[in-house]
Amino acid sequence: MRFRPERLQRVLLAVEDGLLMTALIATLLLSLGQILLRDIWHTGISWADPALRVLVLWIALLGAMTATRDGNHIKIDVIPRYLPPVLRSHSARIADLFAALVCALMAWQAIRFVHLEFAEGITLFASVPAWTCELILPLGFGVMAIRFLLASLAGRRPDAQVK
């Protein structure tokens, strides 16, 4: 059996999109359930609010990963608009490299944070270890760092979207 990177990439993108959609649907259903329980029966799920905060964190990082993948991330591109195309390309490479370094630093610090939470044995709602909920931090920033680095090395056009 031959290794096919395109197939692996499709699977990884499907997993990423699936996680994002699952987190979004879970957030909608859980918050709707909480609203109905509170308004109609004057009760609620004790762990729902902390779980919703964790889901929002996951949605934010998964969304940032998706935006980086598709080239739809937030960029400050005032200066490149006034540069000639050759310099615009170099400017985009430098900006992507800088973004990769920032994301790599964030991933490193997130790894340290998750390790600290693991060592302390901190739990969140329903006795769920905090570090399991925070794993999206190093994962998300790590994936974004790799994507920015690859974009910098590939020298993609700053106005082109990667799909």
DAKA-V297742 format. One record per residue. RES is the residue in one small letter. PSI is psi in radians with two decimals (999 if undefined). D_CENTER is the distance of its C-alpha to the mean C-alpha in Angstrom with 1 decimal. Layout:
RES & PSI & D_CENTER
RES & PSI & D_CENTER
//
This chain:
m & 2.29 & 32.3
r & 2.43 & 30.6
f & 2.24 & 27.0
r & 1.85 & 25.1
p & -0.53 & 21.9
e & -0.71 & 21.5
r & -0.76 & 21.7
l & -0.73 & 19.2
q & -0.74 & 16.7
r & -0.72 & 17.4
v & -0.79 & 17.0
l & -0.70 & 13.6
l & -0.67 & 12.5
a & -0.69 & 14.3
v & -0.79 & 12.8
e & -0.84 & 9.2
d & -0.68 & 10.9
g & -0.74 & 13.0
l & -0.73 & 10.6
l & -0.81 & 9.1
m & -0.69 & 12.8
t & -0.77 & 14.0
a & -0.71 & 12.0
l & -0.80 & 13.2
i & -0.74 & 16.7
a & -0.70 & 17.0
t & -0.80 & 16.2
l & -0.80 & 18.8
l & -0.74 & 21.3
l & -0.73 & 21.1
s & -0.66 & 21.5
l & -0.74 & 24.2
g & -0.75 & 25.9
q & -0.74 & 25.9
i & -0.82 & 27.5
l & -0.78 & 30.1
l & -0.73 & 30.9
r & -0.76 & 31.4
d & -0.63 & 33.3
i & -0.85 & 35.5
w & 0.04 & 36.1
h & 0.74 & 35.3
t & -3.00 & 33.1
g & 3.07 & 29.5
i & 2.14 & 27.2
s & -0.56 & 27.1
w & 0.02 & 23.6
a & -0.79 & 22.0
d & -0.81 & 21.1
p & -0.62 & 19.3
a & -0.67 & 17.6
l & -0.66 & 16.5
r & -0.72 & 15.0
v & -0.74 & 13.0
l & -0.67 & 11.9
v & -0.70 & 11.0
l & -0.82 & 8.7
w & -0.74 & 7.0
i & -0.73 & 7.2
a & -0.82 & 6.0
l & -0.72 & 2.5
l & -0.66 & 3.3
g & -0.69 & 5.2
a & -0.68 & 4.2
m & -0.75 & 3.9
t & -0.75 & 6.9
a & -0.70 & 8.4
t & -0.72 & 8.6
r & -0.76 & 10.0
d & -0.03 & 12.4
g & 0.38 & 13.4
n & 0.32 & 12.9
h & 2.88 & 11.0
i & 2.27 & 13.3
k & 2.57 & 16.1
i & 1.87 & 19.4
d & 0.66 & 21.9
v & -0.87 & 25.2
i & -0.81 & 26.9
p & -0.44 & 26.0
r & -0.46 & 27.5
y & 0.04 & 30.9
l & 2.67 & 30.8
p & 2.75 & 32.6
p & -0.67 & 30.5
v & -0.82 & 31.0
l & -0.53 & 29.8
r & -0.70 & 26.9
s & -0.78 & 25.7
h & -0.68 & 26.1
s & -0.73 & 24.4
a & -0.69 & 21.3
r & -0.75 & 21.4
i & -0.75 & 21.8
a & -0.73 & 19.0
d & -0.68 & 16.6
l & -0.73 & 18.0
f & -0.77 & 17.7
a & -0.66 & 14.0
a & -0.74 & 13.7
l & -0.74 & 15.9
v & -0.79 & 14.1
c & -0.66 & 10.7
a & -0.73 & 13.0
l & -0.76 & 14.8
m & -0.70 & 12.0
a & -0.74 & 11.1
w & -0.81 & 14.8
q & -0.60 & 15.3
a & -0.66 & 12.6
i & -0.78 & 14.6
r & -0.73 & 17.7
f & -0.82 & 16.6
v & -0.70 & 15.8
h & -0.73 & 19.1
l & -0.77 & 21.0
e & -0.67 & 19.9
f & -0.81 & 21.0
a & -0.62 & 24.2
e & -0.34 & 25.0
g & 0.54 & 24.6
i & 2.38 & 23.0
t & 2.69 & 22.6
l & -2.41 & 21.0
f & 2.58 & 22.3
a & 0.62 & 24.6
s & 0.41 & 24.8
v & 2.22 & 21.2
p & 2.37 & 20.4
a & -0.66 & 17.9
w & -0.53 & 16.4
t & -0.62 & 15.3
c & -0.41 & 13.3
e & 0.00 & 11.7
l & -0.39 & 10.8
i & -0.45 & 7.1
l & -1.02 & 7.6
p & -0.60 & 9.3
l & -0.88 & 7.6
g & -0.87 & 4.1
f & -0.59 & 6.6
g & -0.79 & 9.1
v & -0.74 & 7.8
m & -0.68 & 7.3
a & -0.76 & 10.7
i & -0.75 & 12.3
r & -0.72 & 11.6
f & -0.70 & 13.0
l & -0.80 & 15.8
l & -0.67 & 16.7
a & -0.68 & 16.9
s & -0.76 & 19.0
l & -0.64 & 21.2
a & -0.41 & 21.6
g & 0.75 & 22.5
r & 2.68 & 21.2
r & 2.42 & 22.8
p & -0.41 & 21.0
d & 0.01 & 21.9
a & 2.50 & 20.9
q & 2.42 & 17.9
v & 2.21 & 16.6
k & 999 & 16.6
//
